[in-house]
Amino acid sequence: MQSLFSSAPDFKYPITNSFDSYQPFFIVGSGRSGNTLLRRILNTHQDVHIPPETYVLEKVIKNFKKSQNMRWEDIVHFTLSKFEFHPEFETFQVSLRPLACQLLETPKERRSLAFILNSFYLYHANQSHKKPIHWGDKTPYNIFFLDDILEVFPQGKFIHIIRDGCDVIPSYVKAGRYKDIVSAAWRWRKSIESAERFSAKNPGVCLEIRYESLVKKPEVVAKELCAFLNLNYQAEILEIQETVWNMGDVSMRSHHQNVFRPISCSSIGKGRGELTMQERARIKEIINPHLIRYGYEPC
Protein backbone atom coordinates (compact mmCIF):
# COMPACT_ATOMS: atom_id res chain seq x y z
CA MET A 1 0.00 0.00 0.00
CA GLN A 2 1.30 3.46 -0.89
CA SER A 3 2.15 5.54 2.16
CA LEU A 4 0.29 8.74 2.90
CA PHE A 5 3.58 10.32 3.80
CA SER A 6 6.32 11.75 1.61
CA SER A 7 9.13 9.45 0.50
CA ALA A 8 11.40 11.89 2.36
CA PRO A 9 10.03 11.69 5.94
CA ASP A 10 12.08 14.65 7.13
CA PHE A 11 10.72 16.97 4.43
CA LYS A 12 7.90 19.27 5.48
CA TYR A 13 5.90 21.57 3.25
CA PRO A 14 6.15 25.08 4.71
CA ILE A 15 3.34 27.15 6.12
CA THR A 16 4.57 30.02 3.98
CA ASN A 17 7.68 30.57 1.86
CA SER A 18 9.67 33.27 0.10
CA PHE A 19 7.34 33.19 -2.92
CA ASP A 20 4.32 34.07 -0.78
CA SER A 21 3.70 37.81 -0.55
CA TYR A 22 -0.06 37.76 -0.10
CA GLN A 23 -1.74 40.70 1.62
CA PRO A 24 -5.25 39.57 2.60
CA PHE A 25 -7.35 41.14 5.34
CA PHE A 26 -9.58 39.64 7.99
CA ILE A 27 -12.73 41.18 9.49
CA VAL A 28 -13.02 39.91 13.06
CA GLY A 29 -14.68 40.64 16.37
CA SER A 30 -17.83 39.70 18.18
CA GLY A 31 -20.71 38.61 15.98
CA ARG A 32 -23.76 40.89 15.71
CA SER A 33 -21.43 43.89 15.54
CA GLY A 34 -21.80 44.95 11.92
CA ASN A 35 -19.30 42.47 10.48
CA THR A 36 -21.59 41.57 7.59
CA LEU A 37 -22.38 45.22 6.84
CA LEU A 38 -18.64 45.85 6.70
CA ARG A 39 -18.27 42.89 4.36
CA ARG A 40 -21.03 44.26 2.12
CA ILE A 41 -19.32 47.65 1.89
CA LEU A 42 -15.85 46.31 1.11
CA ASN A 43 -17.08 43.50 -1.13
CA THR A 44 -18.76 46.13 -3.31
CA HIS A 45 -15.33 47.58 -4.14
CA GLN A 46 -14.25 46.45 -7.60
CA ASP A 47 -10.81 45.38 -6.33
CA VAL A 48 -12.02 43.29 -3.36
CA HIS A 49 -13.61 39.90 -2.84
CA ILE A 50 -14.87 38.49 0.47
CA PRO A 51 -16.60 35.08 0.41
CA PRO A 52 -19.11 33.80 2.99
CA GLU A 53 -17.83 32.86 6.44
CA THR A 54 -15.34 29.97 6.37
CA TYR A 55 -15.62 28.80 10.01
CA VAL A 56 -12.70 26.33 9.69
CA LEU A 57 -9.60 28.45 9.04
CA GLU A 58 -8.14 27.73 12.47
CA LYS A 59 -8.68 23.98 12.06
CA VAL A 60 -7.12 24.07 8.59
CA ILE A 61 -3.98 25.74 9.96
CA LYS A 62 -3.63 23.37 12.90
CA ASN A 63 -4.25 20.28 10.77
CA PHE A 64 -1.64 21.41 8.26
CA LYS A 65 0.96 21.69 11.03
CA LYS A 66 0.28 18.05 11.94
CA SER A 67 0.52 16.80 8.35
CA GLN A 68 3.28 18.85 6.72
CA ASN A 69 5.21 15.73 5.72
CA MET A 70 2.29 14.08 3.96
CA ARG A 71 2.22 13.82 0.19
CA TRP A 72 1.17 17.06 -1.50
CA GLU A 73 -1.85 15.31 -3.01
CA ASP A 74 -3.09 14.29 0.42
CA ILE A 75 -2.42 17.72 1.92
CA VAL A 76 -4.48 19.36 -0.84
CA HIS A 77 -7.41 16.98 -0.38
CA PHE A 78 -7.20 17.08 3.41
CA THR A 79 -7.16 20.90 3.47
CA LEU A 80 -9.93 21.50 0.97
CA SER A 81 -12.14 18.86 2.58
CA LYS A 82 -12.17 20.89 5.80
CA PHE A 83 -13.88 23.68 3.89
CA GLU A 84 -16.17 21.65 1.66
CA PHE A 85 -17.41 19.22 4.30
CA HIS A 86 -18.42 21.93 6.76
CA PRO A 87 -22.25 22.23 6.95
CA GLU A 88 -22.14 25.97 6.17
CA PHE A 89 -20.10 25.49 2.99
CA GLU A 90 -23.33 25.32 1.02
CA THR A 91 -23.36 29.11 1.16
CA PHE A 92 -20.27 29.18 -1.10
CA GLN A 93 -22.32 27.59 -3.90
CA VAL A 94 -19.24 26.07 -5.59
CA SER A 95 -17.43 22.75 -5.80
CA LEU A 96 -13.75 22.60 -4.91
CA ARG A 97 -12.97 19.69 -7.26
CA PRO A 98 -11.59 21.92 -10.05
CA LEU A 99 -9.45 23.77 -7.51
CA ALA A 100 -8.03 20.49 -6.18
CA CYS A 101 -6.98 19.51 -9.70
CA GLN A 102 -5.27 22.88 -10.17
CA LEU A 103 -3.41 22.64 -6.88
CA LEU A 104 -2.08 19.16 -7.62
CA GLU A 105 -0.09 20.69 -10.50
CA THR A 106 1.60 23.28 -8.26
CA PRO A 107 5.40 23.39 -8.77
CA LYS A 108 7.14 21.98 -5.70
CA GLU A 109 8.92 25.24 -4.85
CA ARG A 110 5.56 27.07 -4.63
CA ARG A 111 3.84 24.55 -2.38
CA SER A 112 2.78 25.90 1.02
CA LEU A 113 -0.33 26.32 3.13
CA ALA A 114 -0.42 30.02 2.24
CA PHE A 115 -0.47 29.09 -1.44
CA ILE A 116 -3.40 26.70 -0.94
CA LEU A 117 -5.42 29.25 1.02
CA ASN A 118 -4.68 32.11 -1.36
CA SER A 119 -5.76 29.86 -4.24
CA PHE A 120 -8.95 28.94 -2.36
CA TYR A 121 -10.07 32.56 -1.90
CA LEU A 122 -9.13 33.57 -5.46
CA TYR A 123 -10.91 30.51 -6.83
CA HIS A 124 -14.15 31.59 -5.16
CA ALA A 125 -13.64 35.10 -6.50
CA ASN A 126 -13.24 33.76 -10.03
CA GLN A 127 -16.35 31.61 -9.62
CA SER A 128 -18.12 34.82 -8.59
CA HIS A 129 -16.86 36.51 -11.78
CA LYS A 130 -14.46 38.82 -9.96
CA LYS A 131 -10.73 39.37 -10.42
CA PRO A 132 -9.79 41.13 -7.19
CA ILE A 133 -6.51 42.69 -6.22
CA HIS A 134 -7.26 41.97 -2.57
CA TRP A 135 -9.29 39.23 -0.93
CA GLY A 136 -10.61 39.23 2.60
CA ASP A 137 -12.27 36.91 5.10
CA LYS A 138 -15.21 37.85 7.31
CA THR A 139 -15.45 35.22 10.02
CA PRO A 140 -15.92 36.88 13.44
CA TYR A 141 -14.80 33.75 15.29
CA ASN A 142 -11.31 34.12 13.83
CA ILE A 143 -10.81 36.76 16.54
CA PHE A 144 -9.54 33.91 18.73
CA PHE A 145 -6.91 32.70 16.24
CA LEU A 146 -5.23 35.89 15.06
CA ASP A 147 -1.70 34.70 15.81
CA ASP A 148 -2.23 31.54 13.75
CA ILE A 149 -3.55 33.52 10.79
CA LEU A 150 -0.70 36.03 10.95
CA GLU A 151 1.78 33.14 10.89
CA VAL A 152 0.33 32.04 7.55
CA PHE A 153 -0.02 35.57 6.16
CA PRO A 154 2.71 37.74 7.73
CA GLN A 155 1.64 40.69 5.55
CA GLY A 156 -2.03 40.27 6.37
CA LYS A 157 -4.15 42.98 7.98
CA PHE A 158 -6.99 42.80 10.46
CA ILE A 159 -10.09 44.91 10.95
CA HIS A 160 -11.61 44.63 14.43
CA ILE A 161 -15.16 45.96 14.60
CA ILE A 162 -16.54 46.83 18.04
CA ARG A 163 -20.15 47.50 19.00
CA ASP A 164 -21.82 48.38 22.29
CA GLY A 165 -22.03 45.09 24.18
CA CYS A 166 -25.51 45.93 25.45
CA ASP A 167 -26.71 45.96 21.84
CA VAL A 168 -24.71 42.89 20.81
CA ILE A 169 -25.80 40.54 23.57
CA PRO A 170 -29.60 40.59 23.05
CA SER A 171 -29.00 40.42 19.29
CA TYR A 172 -26.93 37.25 19.75
CA VAL A 173 -29.75 35.59 21.69
CA LYS A 174 -32.48 36.78 19.32
CA ALA A 175 -30.55 35.42 16.32
CA GLY A 176 -30.17 32.05 18.02
CA ARG A 177 -26.38 32.25 18.13
CA TYR A 178 -26.35 31.88 21.92
CA LYS A 179 -29.03 30.47 24.21
CA ASP A 180 -28.61 32.89 27.10
CA ILE A 181 -27.33 36.39 27.72
CA VAL A 182 -24.50 35.31 30.04
CA SER A 183 -22.88 33.16 27.33
CA ALA A 184 -23.34 35.99 24.83
CA ALA A 185 -21.81 38.47 27.29
CA TRP A 186 -18.70 36.35 27.72
CA ARG A 187 -18.38 35.98 23.94
CA TRP A 188 -18.41 39.78 23.52
CA ARG A 189 -15.90 40.32 26.33
CA LYS A 190 -13.48 37.59 25.20
CA SER A 191 -13.53 38.98 21.65
CA ILE A 192 -12.47 42.39 22.96
CA GLU A 193 -9.71 40.91 25.10
CA SER A 194 -8.33 38.77 22.26
CA ALA A 195 -8.10 41.77 19.94
CA GLU A 196 -6.41 43.84 22.65
CA ARG A 197 -3.70 41.23 23.20
CA PHE A 198 -3.06 40.83 19.49
CA SER A 199 -2.91 44.56 18.78
CA ALA A 200 -0.48 45.11 21.65
CA LYS A 201 1.90 42.52 20.17
CA ASN A 202 1.45 43.62 16.55
CA PRO A 203 1.12 47.43 16.33
CA GLY A 204 -0.17 48.77 13.04
CA VAL A 205 -1.54 45.41 11.88
CA CYS A 206 -5.07 45.78 13.28
CA LEU A 207 -7.49 48.64 12.60
CA GLU A 208 -10.24 49.23 15.16
CA ILE A 209 -13.62 50.29 13.79
CA ARG A 210 -16.69 51.23 15.85
CA TYR A 211 -20.05 50.07 14.57
CA GLU A 212 -21.62 53.29 15.78
CA SER A 213 -19.14 55.37 13.77
CA LEU A 214 -19.67 53.17 10.71
CA VAL A 215 -23.41 53.82 10.61
CA LYS A 216 -23.26 57.48 11.71
CA LYS A 217 -20.40 58.55 9.45
CA PRO A 218 -20.07 55.80 6.82
CA GLU A 219 -18.09 57.87 4.34
CA VAL A 220 -15.47 58.84 6.92
CA VAL A 221 -15.04 55.24 8.10
CA ALA A 222 -15.05 53.84 4.56
CA LYS A 223 -12.25 56.19 3.56
CA GLU A 224 -10.27 55.13 6.64
CA LEU A 225 -10.78 51.49 5.72
CA CYS A 226 -9.68 52.02 2.12
CA ALA A 227 -6.56 53.88 3.25
CA PHE A 228 -5.71 51.06 5.67
CA LEU A 229 -6.11 48.45 2.92
CA ASN A 230 -4.36 50.54 0.23
CA LEU A 231 -7.53 50.79 -1.84
CA ASN A 232 -8.79 53.71 -3.87
CA TYR A 233 -11.96 55.02 -2.22
CA GLN A 234 -15.10 54.54 -4.31
CA ALA A 235 -18.26 56.35 -3.12
CA GLU A 236 -20.54 53.67 -4.55
CA ILE A 237 -19.37 51.08 -2.01
CA LEU A 238 -21.75 52.69 0.51
CA GLU A 239 -24.76 52.05 -1.71
CA ILE A 240 -26.67 48.78 -2.02
CA GLN A 241 -25.40 47.18 -5.22
CA GLU A 242 -26.54 44.06 -7.03
CA THR A 243 -23.50 42.27 -5.61
CA VAL A 244 -25.28 41.96 -2.26
CA TRP A 245 -27.53 39.28 -3.78
CA ASN A 246 -24.45 37.19 -4.63
CA MET A 247 -22.97 37.12 -1.14
CA GLY A 248 -24.11 33.55 -0.44
CA ASP A 249 -24.88 33.38 3.26
CA VAL A 250 -26.46 36.85 3.25
CA SER A 251 -29.40 35.69 1.15
CA MET A 252 -29.47 32.19 2.69
CA ARG A 253 -29.43 33.04 6.40
CA SER A 254 -32.18 35.09 8.05
CA HIS A 255 -29.90 36.71 10.66
CA HIS A 256 -28.16 38.64 7.83
CA GLN A 257 -31.29 40.29 6.44
CA ASN A 258 -30.47 43.79 7.69
CA VAL A 259 -27.65 43.91 5.16
CA PHE A 260 -30.23 44.40 2.40
CA ARG A 261 -31.23 47.72 3.96
CA PRO A 262 -29.55 51.12 3.59
CA ILE A 263 -26.97 52.04 6.23
CA SER A 264 -28.88 53.34 9.24
CA CYS A 265 -28.43 54.33 12.89
CA SER A 266 -31.72 52.68 13.86
CA SER A 267 -30.09 49.74 15.67
CA ILE A 268 -27.98 51.87 18.00
CA GLY A 269 -29.36 51.42 21.52
CA LYS A 270 -31.93 48.87 20.39
CA GLY A 271 -30.53 46.04 22.51
CA ARG A 272 -30.14 48.25 25.55
CA GLY A 273 -33.83 49.01 25.44
CA GLU A 274 -34.66 45.31 25.38
CA LEU A 275 -32.60 44.27 28.41
CA THR A 276 -34.60 43.85 31.60
CA MET A 277 -33.26 44.95 34.98
CA GLN A 278 -32.72 41.29 35.89
CA GLU A 279 -30.75 40.68 32.73
CA ARG A 280 -28.61 43.75 33.29
CA ALA A 281 -27.82 42.54 36.80
CA ARG A 282 -26.66 39.17 35.42
CA ILE A 283 -24.17 40.60 32.91
CA LYS A 284 -23.00 43.94 34.29
CA GLU A 285 -19.97 42.52 36.11
CA ILE A 286 -18.92 40.68 32.96
CA ILE A 287 -19.06 43.61 30.57
CA ASN A 288 -19.12 46.91 32.49
CA PRO A 289 -15.32 47.38 32.80
CA HIS A 290 -14.93 46.87 29.05
CA LEU A 291 -17.90 49.07 28.18
CA ILE A 292 -16.49 51.91 30.23
CA ARG A 293 -12.98 51.47 28.81
CA TYR A 294 -14.35 51.89 25.30
CA GLY A 295 -16.51 54.88 26.14
CA TYR A 296 -19.89 53.14 26.30
CA GLU A 297 -22.41 53.65 29.07
CA PRO A 298 -22.22 50.90 31.72
CA CYS A 299 -24.96 48.32 31.77
C-alpha positions in Angstrom: 0.0 0.0 0.0 1.3 3.5 -0.9 2.1 5.5 2.2 0.3 8.7 2.9 3.6 10.3 3.8 6.3 11.7 1.6 9.1 9.4 0.5 11.4 11.9 2.4 10.0 11.7 5.9 12.1 14.7 7.1 10.7 17.0 4.4 7.9 19.3 5.5 5.9 21.6 3.2 6.2 25.1 4.7 3.3 27.1 6.1 4.6 30.0 4.0 7.7 30.6 1.9 9.7 33.3 0.1 7.3 33.2 -2.9 4.3 34.1 -0.8 3.7 37.8 -0.6 -0.1 37.8 -0.1 -1.7 40.7 1.6 -5.3 39.6 2.6 -7.3 41.1 5.3 -9.6 39.6 8.0 -12.7 41.2 9.5 -13.0 39.9 13.1 -14.7 40.6 16.4 -17.8 39.7 18.2 -20.7 38.6 16.0 -23.8 40.9 15.7 -21.4 43.9 15.5 -21.8 44.9 11.9 -19.3 42.5 10.5 -21.6 41.6 7.6 -22.4 45.2 6.8 -18.6 45.8 6.7 -18.3 42.9 4.4 -21.0 44.3 2.1 -19.3 47.6 1.9 -15.8 46.3 1.1 -17.1 43.5 -1.1 -18.8 46.1 -3.3 -15.3 47.6 -4.1 -14.2 46.4 -7.6 -10.8 45.4 -6.3 -12.0 43.3 -3.4 -13.6 39.9 -2.8 -14.9 38.5 0.5 -16.6 35.1 0.4 -19.1 33.8 3.0 -17.8 32.9 6.4 -15.3 30.0 6.4 -15.6 28.8 10.0 -12.7 26.3 9.7 -9.6 28.4 9.0 -8.1 27.7 12.5 -8.7 24.0 12.1 -7.1 24.1 8.6 -4.0 25.7 10.0 -3.6 23.4 12.9 -4.2 20.3 10.8 -1.6 21.4 8.3 1.0 21.7 11.0 0.3 18.1 11.9 0.5 16.8 8.4 3.3 18.9 6.7 5.2 15.7 5.7 2.3 14.1 4.0 2.2 13.8 0.2 1.2 17.1 -1.5 -1.8 15.3 -3.0 -3.1 14.3 0.4 -2.4 17.7 1.9 -4.5 19.4 -0.8 -7.4 17.0 -0.4 -7.2 17.1 3.4 -7.2 20.9 3.5 -9.9 21.5 1.0 -12.1 18.9 2.6 -12.2 20.9 5.8 -13.9 23.7 3.9 -16.2 21.7 1.7 -17.4 19.2 4.3 -18.4 21.9 6.8 -22.2 22.2 7.0 -22.1 26.0 6.2 -20.1 25.5 3.0 -23.3 25.3 1.0 -23.4 29.1 1.2 -20.3 29.2 -1.1 -22.3 27.6 -3.9 -19.2 26.1 -5.6 -17.4 22.7 -5.8 -13.7 22.6 -4.9 -13.0 19.7 -7.3 -11.6 21.9 -10.0 -9.5 23.8 -7.5 -8.0 20.5 -6.2 -7.0 19.5 -9.7 -5.3 22.9 -10.2 -3.4 22.6 -6.9 -2.1 19.2 -7.6 -0.1 20.7 -10.5 1.6 23.3 -8.3 5.4 23.4 -8.8 7.1 22.0 -5.7 8.9 25.2 -4.9 5.6 27.1 -4.6 3.8 24.6 -2.4 2.8 25.9 1.0 -0.3 26.3 3.1 -0.4 30.0 2.2 -0.5 29.1 -1.4 -3.4 26.7 -0.9 -5.4 29.2 1.0 -4.7 32.1 -1.4 -5.8 29.9 -4.2 -8.9 28.9 -2.4 -10.1 32.6 -1.9 -9.1 33.6 -5.5 -10.9 30.5 -6.8 -14.1 31.6 -5.2 -13.6 35.1 -6.5 -13.2 33.8 -10.0 -16.3 31.6 -9.6 -18.1 34.8 -8.6 -16.9 36.5 -11.8 -14.5 38.8 -10.0 -10.7 39.4 -10.4 -9.8 41.1 -7.2 -6.5 42.7 -6.2 -7.3 42.0 -2.6 -9.3 39.2 -0.9 -10.6 39.2 2.6 -12.3 36.9 5.1 -15.2 37.9 7.3 -15.4 35.2 10.0 -15.9 36.9 13.4 -14.8 33.8 15.3 -11.3 34.1 13.8 -10.8 36.8 16.5 -9.5 33.9 18.7 -6.9 32.7 16.2 -5.2 35.9 15.1 -1.7 34.7 15.8 -2.2 31.5 13.7 -3.6 33.5 10.8 -0.7 36.0 11.0 1.8 33.1 10.9 0.3 32.0 7.5 0.0 35.6 6.2 2.7 37.7 7.7 1.6 40.7 5.5 -2.0 40.3 6.4 -4.1 43.0 8.0 -7.0 42.8 10.5 -10.1 44.9 11.0 -11.6 44.6 14.4 -15.2 46.0 14.6 -16.5 46.8 18.0 -20.2 47.5 19.0 -21.8 48.4 22.3 -22.0 45.1 24.2 -25.5 45.9 25.5 -26.7 46.0 21.8 -24.7 42.9 20.8 -25.8 40.5 23.6 -29.6 40.6 23.0 -29.0 40.4 19.3 -26.9 37.2 19.8 -29.8 35.6 21.7 -32.5 36.8 19.3 -30.6 35.4 16.3 -30.2 32.0 18.0 -26.4 32.2 18.1 -26.3 31.9 21.9 -29.0 30.5 24.2 -28.6 32.9 27.1 -27.3 36.4 27.7 -24.5 35.3 30.0 -22.9 33.2 27.3 -23.3 36.0 24.8 -21.8 38.5 27.3 -18.7 36.3 27.7 -18.4 36.0 23.9 -18.4 39.8 23.5 -15.9 40.3 26.3 -13.5 37.6 25.2 -13.5 39.0 21.7 -12.5 42.4 23.0 -9.7 40.9 25.1 -8.3 38.8 22.3 -8.1 41.8 19.9 -6.4 43.8 22.6 -3.7 41.2 23.2 -3.1 40.8 19.5 -2.9 44.6 18.8 -0.5 45.1 21.6 1.9 42.5 20.2 1.4 43.6 16.6 1.1 47.4 16.3 -0.2 48.8 13.0 -1.5 45.4 11.9 -5.1 45.8 13.3 -7.5 48.6 12.6 -10.2 49.2 15.2 -13.6 50.3 13.8 -16.7 51.2 15.9 -20.1 50.1 14.6 -21.6 53.3 15.8 -19.1 55.4 13.8 -19.7 53.2 10.7 -23.4 53.8 10.6 -23.3 57.5 11.7 -20.4 58.6 9.4 -20.1 55.8 6.8 -18.1 57.9 4.3 -15.5 58.8 6.9 -15.0 55.2 8.1 -15.1 53.8 4.6 -12.2 56.2 3.6 -10.3 55.1 6.6 -10.8 51.5 5.7 -9.7 52.0 2.1 -6.6 53.9 3.2 -5.7 51.1 5.7 -6.1 48.5 2.9 -4.4 50.5 0.2 -7.5 50.8 -1.8 -8.8 53.7 -3.9 -12.0 55.0 -2.2 -15.1 54.5 -4.3 -18.3 56.4 -3.1 -20.5 53.7 -4.6 -19.4 51.1 -2.0 -21.7 52.7 0.5 -24.8 52.0 -1.7 -26.7 48.8 -2.0 -25.4 47.2 -5.2 -26.5 44.1 -7.0 -23.5 42.3 -5.6 -25.3 42.0 -2.3 -27.5 39.3 -3.8 -24.5 37.2 -4.6 -23.0 37.1 -1.1 -24.1 33.5 -0.4 -24.9 33.4 3.3 -26.5 36.9 3.2 -29.4 35.7 1.1 -29.5 32.2 2.7 -29.4 33.0 6.4 -32.2 35.1 8.0 -29.9 36.7 10.7 -28.2 38.6 7.8 -31.3 40.3 6.4 -30.5 43.8 7.7 -27.7 43.9 5.2 -30.2 44.4 2.4 -31.2 47.7 4.0 -29.5 51.1 3.6 -27.0 52.0 6.2 -28.9 53.3 9.2 -28.4 54.3 12.9 -31.7 52.7 13.9 -30.1 49.7 15.7 -28.0 51.9 18.0 -29.4 51.4 21.5 -31.9 48.9 20.4 -30.5 46.0 22.5 -30.1 48.3 25.6 -33.8 49.0 25.4 -34.7 45.3 25.4 -32.6 44.3 28.4 -34.6 43.8 31.6 -33.3 44.9 35.0 -32.7 41.3 35.9 -30.8 40.7 32.7 -28.6 43.8 33.3 -27.8 42.5 36.8 -26.7 39.2 35.4 -24.2 40.6 32.9 -23.0 43.9 34.3 -20.0 42.5 36.1 -18.9 40.7 33.0 -19.1 43.6 30.6 -19.1 46.9 32.5 -15.3 47.4 32.8 -14.9 46.9 29.0 -17.9 49.1 28.2 -16.5 51.9 30.2 -13.0 51.5 28.8 -14.3 51.9 25.3 -16.5 54.9 26.1 -19.9 53.1 26.3 -22.4 53.7 29.1 -22.2 50.9 31.7 -25.0 48.3 31.8 
